[in-house]
Amino acid sequence: MIFRIIALIFLAAFYACYYIKLLGQKKKGIKTSQIGSGKTGFVKWVECTMMVSTVLVVVVELISIILGTTLLPPWARWLGVGFAAVGIAIFITAVVTMRDSWRAGVSKSEKTELVTSGIFSISRNPAFLGFDLVYLGILLMFFNY
């Protein structure tokens, strides 16, 4: 039960950060989600597939958390807790560091400042690193097939 509670708290924190930033930028007139906008052909297909995959991952994570089953030993589940916690910290740091340059997808018409300071001096895209660590952490907490 403890892993379910931790995982739900982690997902809530992760997506709260995401949507708070999204709404904050919307209030400033900034369109954060550029995925598939103004694109055609293969590029549009790739971006839309990534977006659908991102939503489906959340659905699968929630189903896994609700079922609460795992095939891994407790130490692996705790390792997952650690990965997810570090992932959330990295993601929040990245979002704060990007300020108003944060976007999901790339717009050809809109130019933003290239961020190279803070966590971006260590990783090219720490937000994706954060995403990946959260997903890996949830996987380790609730690994099943």
N, C-alpha and C positions, 0 to 999 in steps of 0.2 A: 504493500500500500504506500510506503514511503516514496518509492520510485515514481508512482503515479502522481503523487502530490508534487514532488520536485519537478517532474517533467511538465506538468500543467503550469506551474509557476514560471518555469523557464520559457515555455512557449508564449505565455501571456506577456512576460517582460520583453521578449524578442519582438513580438508583433505590436506591442504597445509603442515601443521605440519607433518602429517602422511607420505606424499610422500617425503618431504624434508629429513626426517630421513631415510626412506627406501632407497632413492638414495644415501645418504651419507654413509650408511653402505655398499651398493653395491659397491661403489668406493673403500672401504676398503677390499673387497672380502668376506663380511659377507652376508650370505643368511638369510634375515630377515623372510621371510614367510616359516614356517616349517609345515604349515597346510596340513595334509594328507600325508606328505612325509615319506616314509618308514614304513607306518602303514598299518594294514590290519583289516578286519572284522569290528566289531562294533565301535572301536576307530576311524578308518578312516571314517566310515559313519557319526559319530557324528561331527568330525572336518569339513568334507566337507559340511554337512548340515548347520553348523554354518557359514561357509564362504558364502554359497549361501544366507542364511538369511540376512547376513550383507549387501550384495549387494542389495537384494530386499528391505531392509529398506531404503536405499538411494533412490531407484527408487520411492518408495511410498512417501517419504518425499518431493522429488522434484515435484511429481504430486500434492501433497497437497499444496505446496507453490505456484505452478502455478495457481491452482484453487482458492486459497486464501480464501476458505470458512471456517467457523467455527461455532460451536454451543455453544461456550463458551463466557462469558462476557469479556469485555476488561481487567478487573483486572486479570483474569485467563491467558489471553494471555501475559500480562506483567510479571506474575509469570513465565511463560514459558521462556520469554526472560532472566529472572534472572537465572533460572535453566541451560539454555543452556550456558550462559556466564560463570557461575561457572564451568560447565562441561568442557568447552574449557580450562579454566585456570588450572584445575586439570589435564587434559590430557597432556597439554604442560609441566606442571611441572613434571609429571610422566615420560614422554619421555626424558626430559633433565636429570632427576635424574638417569634413567637407563643406560645412556651412551651407550656403545656397547653391553650391556646385553639384549637389547630390542629384542624380537622375537614375532612373531605371530605363535603360535603352539609350541610344544616341540619336540626337536630332542634328540634321545637317544644317538647319537654319538657325538654331540657337547655339550661341557660343558661351561656354562657361570657363571659369578660371581653372587651370590645371593645378591641382593640389599636390605638392611635393613635400610638405612639412609634416611634422608629427609622425603618426603611425604610417603615413604614406611614404616616408623616407625609408621605411623598413620593408614594406610590402606594396606591390603595385596596386592591388585591389583588396585591402583588408576586409571590406564589407563582405565580399564573396568568401574569403577565408573564414569569417565569422559564421556565415550561413552554413558552410561546409562542416565546421566543427560542431555546430548545434545539431545538424542532421546526423552526423556521425555519433554524437553523444546519445541522441534518442535511439538510434539504431542499436548501440551497445546496451542501453538500458532495457530495450524491449525486443531483442533479436528473436525472430521466429520466422517460419515460412509457411 
